[in-house]
Amino acid sequence: MIRINKAGRVTAAVLAAGAVTALAGAPAQAATNATWTADVSTVDYDDVNVTGAGGTLTLADAAWHRTAQVFAGSEGSLITAEHALGSPANRVSAQLSADTPKGTAVDVEVRGRTGADDWTEWTPAGTAFKTAVSAVQARISLHSDTDGVRPSVRGVALSADSVPQVNALAATAALTYKIFGTREGLTGHTTANGHVITSRDHFVALPSGRGLSPKASGSYSVRVCKTDNSRCEYAPVWDVGPWNTKDDYWNPASVRYEYKDLPQGQPEAYAAYHNGYNGGKDDLGYKVGNPAGIDLADGVFYDGLGMSDNGNLNVTYLWTGTGPTGTVKTAGDPMNVRASASTSAAVKGLAANYAKVNIECYVLGDSVTGTFGTSTIWDRIGPDNYVSDTYLQTGSDEPVAPLC
């Protein structure tokens, strides 16, 4: 991401090639419709604690923060409208005009659309995506570590181009790791994407904003299961935590933002807690009190998984896989995940509203009437995990995956 944290008035151009993924010195090719200006004055439902009054983006409340770990200052973010490119590109750079008083900072990250409902992870502006994209969004994040002190953004100019890649991630099944999970709780608090936590809520938190879904969406979702896979829940990522804020531990070292010397799949909190890594502290300087790499909202913890205490879980980061997908659409409550294509089959867990799931294959089973009509199509979304196709937004009334 861009991070501008030098005190004073700055205009920063960030045009880095993204050395991890781009060939140094290779010529870049500009995409059509490739230069545009972000609207920083329009604030809507998926923006958090910012205001665009007067055409300048700044923190709405200069003393608001999400977690009890932060004792002073504030934070907020704005997600720009989607910008369609006239031709595909794999890198988006940004030119930021901002005022950043001492103790404040501004980050710019971008993500690109790769399909009808598929996106790359949020990526630092100026770093190449792992694939070409057809449309782009930017996320502008503002930070302050002093109550009452605000950074402000006067403008963000974005440009897209294409560069050769040498370390693009191969298309594989979604990544799964055994991770220590904790209960988040915090009913009434606000998550990193602006969602106000309700009692028995259904979402998860990961310690990096690279996999944070915008409010009321599930672009980035996980399957979290007990280690014997007896119960699973499919849930969107709506918060950042626990402990770290930039630890995308599921990514390989070539992509991972911080702690590149740790094994892929090992959260920094695990290494800090068990091995004294980083002095036993997280990236905010707090002493790590457990090895957690995922936080579970109460509904996931109690209802989806039937947990009574924190513990190890099998976590699958669904957006890292390829193949057909569907987004759960219910009236609000999560839907049952069953052991077979029958409404009387054993319940194996839950799929939360907005969760984006991978569809492995389909079978024909009991007729069900759901959000998208009546059908006998059931989709297998994990090992022995089936849901009715009538609750999945897939873009088709017909099966989108092969017959099981």
TAFEN-V467000 format. One record per residue. N is the residue number from 1. RES is the residue in three letters. PHI is phi as a letter, one per 30 degrees, with the letter a starting at -180 (none if undefined). D_LAST is the distance of its C-alpha to the last C-alpha in whole Angstrom. Layout:
n: (N | N)
res: (RES | RES)
phi: (PHI | PHI)
d_last: (D_LAST | D_LAST)
This chain:
n: (1 | 2 | 3 | 4 | 5 | 6 | 7 | 8 | 9 | 10 | 11 | 12 | 13 | 14 | 15 | 16 | 17 | 18 | 19 | 20 | 21 | 22 | 23 | 24 | 25 | 26 | 27 | 28 | 29 | 30 | 31 | 32 | 33 | 34 | 35 | 36 | 37 | 38 | 39 | 40 | 41 | 42 | 43 | 44 | 45 | 46 | 47 | 48 | 49 | 50 | 51 | 52 | 53 | 54 | 55 | 56 | 57 | 58 | 59 | 60 | 61 | 62 | 63 | 64 | 65 | 66 | 67 | 68 | 69 | 70 | 71 | 72 | 73 | 74 | 75 | 76 | 77 | 78 | 79 | 80 | 81 | 82 | 83 | 84 | 85 | 86 | 87 | 88 | 89 | 90 | 91 | 92 | 93 | 94 | 95 | 96 | 97 | 98 | 99 | 100 | 101 | 102 | 103 | 104 | 105 | 106 | 107 | 108 | 109 | 110 | 111 | 112 | 113 | 114 | 115 | 116 | 117 | 118 | 119 | 120 | 121 | 122 | 123 | 124 | 125 | 126 | 127 | 128 | 129 | 130 | 131 | 132 | 133 | 134 | 135 | 136 | 137 | 138 | 139 | 140 | 141 | 142 | 143 | 144 | 145 | 146 | 147 | 148 | 149 | 150 | 151 | 152 | 153 | 154 | 155 | 156 | 157 | 158 | 159 | 160 | 161 | 162 | 163 | 164 | 165 | 166 | 167 | 168 | 169 | 170 | 171 | 172 | 173 | 174 | 175 | 176 | 177 | 178 | 179 | 180 | 181 | 182 | 183 | 184 | 185 | 186 | 187 | 188 | 189 | 190 | 191 | 192 | 193 | 194 | 195 | 196 | 197 | 198 | 199 | 200 | 201 | 202 | 203 | 204 | 205 | 206 | 207 | 208 | 209 | 210 | 211 | 212 | 213 | 214 | 215 | 216 | 217 | 218 | 219 | 220 | 221 | 222 | 223 | 224 | 225 | 226 | 227 | 228 | 229 | 230 | 231 | 232 | 233 | 234 | 235 | 236 | 237 | 238 | 239 | 240 | 241 | 242 | 243 | 244 | 245 | 246 | 247 | 248 | 249 | 250 | 251 | 252 | 253 | 254 | 255 | 256 | 257 | 258 | 259 | 260 | 261 | 262 | 263 | 264 | 265 | 266 | 267 | 268 | 269 | 270 | 271 | 272 | 273 | 274 | 275 | 276 | 277 | 278 | 279 | 280 | 281 | 282 | 283 | 284 | 285 | 286 | 287 | 288 | 289 | 290 | 291 | 292 | 293 | 294 | 295 | 296 | 297 | 298 | 299 | 300 | 301 | 302 | 303 | 304 | 305 | 306 | 307 | 308 | 309 | 310 | 311 | 312 | 313 | 314 | 315 | 316 | 317 | 318 | 319 | 320 | 321 | 322 | 323 | 324 | 325 | 326 | 327 | 328 | 329 | 330 | 331 | 332 | 333 | 334 | 335 | 336 | 337 | 338 | 339 | 340 | 341 | 342 | 343 | 344 | 345 | 346 | 347 | 348 | 349 | 350 | 351 | 352 | 353 | 354 | 355 | 356 | 357 | 358 | 359 | 360 | 361 | 362 | 363 | 364 | 365 | 366 | 367 | 368 | 369 | 370 | 371 | 372 | 373 | 374 | 375 | 376 | 377 | 378 | 379 | 380 | 381 | 382 | 383 | 384 | 385 | 386 | 387 | 388 | 389 | 390 | 391 | 392 | 393 | 394 | 395 | 396 | 397 | 398 | 399 | 400 | 401 | 402 | 403 | 404)
res: (MET | ILE | ARG | ILE | ASN | LYS | ALA | GLY | ARG | VAL | THR | ALA | ALA | VAL | LEU | ALA | ALA | GLY | ALA | VAL | THR | ALA | LEU | ALA | GLY | ALA | PRO | ALA | GLN | ALA | ALA | THR | ASN | ALA | THR | TRP | THR | ALA | ASP | VAL | SER | THR | VAL | ASP | TYR | ASP | ASP | VAL | ASN | VAL | THR | GLY | ALA | GLY | GLY | THR | LEU | THR | LEU | ALA | ASP | ALA | ALA | TRP | HIS | ARG | THR | ALA | GLN | VAL | PHE | ALA | GLY | SER | GLU | GLY | SER | LEU | ILE | THR | ALA | GLU | HIS | ALA | LEU | GLY | SER | PRO | ALA | ASN | ARG | VAL | SER | ALA | GLN | LEU | SER | ALA | ASP | THR | PRO | LYS | GLY | THR | ALA | VAL | ASP | VAL | GLU | VAL | ARG | GLY | ARG | THR | GLY | ALA | ASP | ASP | TRP | THR | GLU | TRP | THR | PRO | ALA | GLY | THR | ALA | PHE | LYS | THR | ALA | VAL | SER | ALA | VAL | GLN | ALA | ARG | ILE | SER | LEU | HIS | SER | ASP | THR | ASP | GLY | VAL | ARG | PRO | SER | VAL | ARG | GLY | VAL | ALA | LEU | SER | ALA | ASP | SER | VAL | PRO | GLN | VAL | ASN | ALA | LEU | ALA | ALA | THR | ALA | ALA | LEU | THR | TYR | LYS | ILE | PHE | GLY | THR | ARG | GLU | GLY | LEU | THR | GLY | HIS | THR | THR | ALA | ASN | GLY | HIS | VAL | ILE | THR | SER | ARG | ASP | HIS | PHE | VAL | ALA | LEU | PRO | SER | GLY | ARG | GLY | LEU | SER | PRO | LYS | ALA | SER | GLY | SER | TYR | SER | VAL | ARG | VAL | CYS | LYS | THR | ASP | ASN | SER | ARG | CYS | GLU | TYR | ALA | PRO | VAL | TRP | ASP | VAL | GLY | PRO | TRP | ASN | THR | LYS | ASP | ASP | TYR | TRP | ASN | PRO | ALA | SER | VAL | ARG | TYR | GLU | TYR | LYS | ASP | LEU | PRO | GLN | GLY | GLN | PRO | GLU | ALA | TYR | ALA | ALA | TYR | HIS | ASN | GLY | TYR | ASN | GLY | GLY | LYS | ASP | ASP | LEU | GLY | TYR | LYS | VAL | GLY | ASN | PRO | ALA | GLY | ILE | ASP | LEU | ALA | ASP | GLY | VAL | PHE | TYR | ASP | GLY | LEU | GLY | MET | SER | ASP | ASN | GLY | ASN | LEU | ASN | VAL | THR | TYR | LEU | TRP | THR | GLY | THR | GLY | PRO | THR | GLY | THR | VAL | LYS | THR | ALA | GLY | ASP | PRO | MET | ASN | VAL | ARG | ALA | SER | ALA | SER | THR | SER | ALA | ALA | VAL | LYS | GLY | LEU | ALA | ALA | ASN | TYR | ALA | LYS | VAL | ASN | ILE | GLU | CYS | TYR | VAL | LEU | GLY | ASP | SER | VAL | THR | GLY | THR | PHE | GLY | THR | SER | THR | ILE | TRP | ASP | ARG | ILE | GLY | PRO | ASP | ASN | TYR | VAL | SER | ASP | THR | TYR | LEU | GLN | THR | GLY | SER | ASP | GLU | PRO | VAL | ALA | PRO | LEU | CYS)
phi: (none | d | b | c | b | d | d | j | d | b | b | c | c | c | b | d | d | i | e | d | c | c | d | d | i | d | d | c | c | d | d | d | h | c | b | a | c | d | d | c | c | c | c | b | d | c | c | b | h | b | b | c | e | i | i | c | d | a | d | d | b | d | b | c | b | d | c | d | d | c | c | a | i | a | a | a | a | b | c | d | d | d | c | d | c | d | b | d | b | b | b | b | c | b | c | c | c | a | c | b | e | e | i | b | a | b | c | b | b | b | b | b | d | c | a | e | b | c | b | d | d | d | b | e | e | j | c | d | d | d | a | d | b | c | a | b | b | c | c | c | c | c | b | b | c | b | e | i | c | b | d | b | c | c | a | b | c | c | b | c | a | b | b | d | b | b | b | d | d | d | d | b | d | e | d | b | b | d | b | d | c | b | d | d | i | i | e | j | d | c | d | d | c | j | d | c | d | c | d | h | d | b | a | b | b | b | d | a | d | d | c | c | d | e | e | h | b | b | e | c | b | b | c | c | b | e | d | c | h | d | b | b | b | c | b | d | c | b | b | c | k | d | i | d | b | b | c | d | d | d | d | d | e | d | c | e | d | b | h | d | d | d | d | e | j | c | d | e | d | d | d | d | d | d | c | i | e | h | i | i | c | c | d | c | i | c | d | d | c | a | c | d | c | a | c | c | d | e | d | d | d | d | c | d | c | i | d | c | a | d | l | d | b | c | c | c | c | d | d | d | c | b | j | d | b | b | c | d | b | b | d | k | d | d | c | d | c | c | d | a | d | b | d | c | d | e | d | c | l | b | b | d | e | i | d | c | c | d | c | d | a | b | b | c | a | d | d | b | c | b | e | c | j | c | a | c | d | b | c | d | c | a | e | h | c | b | b | d | d | d | c | c | d | c | i | a | d | c | e | c | b | d | d | d)
d_last: (42 | 45 | 47 | 51 | 53 | 56 | 59 | 60 | 60 | 57 | 55 | 53 | 51 | 48 | 47 | 46 | 43 | 41 | 42 | 39 | 37 | 39 | 42 | 45 | 47 | 45 | 46 | 44 | 43 | 43 | 40 | 42 | 42 | 42 | 45 | 45 | 47 | 45 | 46 | 48 | 49 | 47 | 45 | 42 | 40 | 38 | 41 | 43 | 46 | 48 | 50 | 51 | 54 | 56 | 54 | 54 | 51 | 52 | 51 | 51 | 52 | 54 | 54 | 50 | 47 | 44 | 45 | 47 | 47 | 49 | 53 | 54 | 53 | 50 | 47 | 45 | 43 | 42 | 39 | 40 | 39 | 36 | 38 | 36 | 37 | 38 | 37 | 34 | 36 | 35 | 38 | 40 | 43 | 45 | 49 | 50 | 53 | 54 | 57 | 56 | 58 | 59 | 56 | 53 | 51 | 48 | 45 | 43 | 39 | 37 | 33 | 32 | 29 | 26 | 24 | 24 | 24 | 24 | 27 | 28 | 30 | 33 | 35 | 39 | 41 | 42 | 39 | 37 | 33 | 30 | 29 | 31 | 31 | 32 | 33 | 35 | 36 | 39 | 39 | 43 | 44 | 47 | 49 | 52 | 53 | 57 | 57 | 58 | 58 | 55 | 54 | 54 | 52 | 54 | 51 | 48 | 48 | 44 | 44 | 41 | 41 | 39 | 39 | 38 | 36 | 36 | 34 | 31 | 28 | 25 | 21 | 19 | 17 | 19 | 22 | 22 | 25 | 27 | 30 | 32 | 32 | 35 | 35 | 37 | 38 | 41 | 40 | 42 | 42 | 41 | 38 | 38 | 36 | 39 | 37 | 39 | 38 | 37 | 37 | 34 | 32 | 29 | 29 | 30 | 32 | 32 | 35 | 35 | 35 | 33 | 30 | 32 | 30 | 33 | 34 | 31 | 28 | 25 | 25 | 25 | 23 | 22 | 20 | 23 | 22 | 24 | 25 | 23 | 20 | 21 | 22 | 20 | 22 | 20 | 24 | 26 | 29 | 32 | 34 | 36 | 37 | 38 | 40 | 40 | 39 | 38 | 36 | 33 | 32 | 29 | 30 | 31 | 35 | 35 | 34 | 35 | 38 | 40 | 40 | 39 | 40 | 38 | 35 | 32 | 30 | 33 | 35 | 38 | 39 | 38 | 40 | 43 | 43 | 42 | 44 | 47 | 45 | 47 | 49 | 47 | 47 | 44 | 44 | 47 | 49 | 48 | 48 | 44 | 44 | 41 | 38 | 36 | 33 | 32 | 33 | 31 | 32 | 33 | 31 | 28 | 30 | 31 | 29 | 25 | 26 | 29 | 31 | 35 | 36 | 35 | 33 | 30 | 27 | 24 | 24 | 21 | 23 | 20 | 22 | 22 | 18 | 17 | 14 | 14 | 15 | 17 | 20 | 20 | 23 | 25 | 28 | 29 | 28 | 25 | 22 | 20 | 17 | 16 | 14 | 12 | 11 | 15 | 18 | 20 | 17 | 19 | 20 | 19 | 21 | 21 | 20 | 24 | 25 | 25 | 22 | 20 | 17 | 14 | 11 | 8 | 5 | 5 | 6 | 10 | 12 | 16 | 18 | 19 | 22 | 22 | 23 | 22 | 22 | 20 | 17 | 14 | 11 | 10 | 9 | 8 | 11 | 12 | 12 | 11 | 12 | 11 | 14 | 14 | 14 | 18 | 19 | 18 | 20 | 17 | 20 | 18 | 18 | 15 | 11 | 12 | 9 | 6 | 4 | 0)
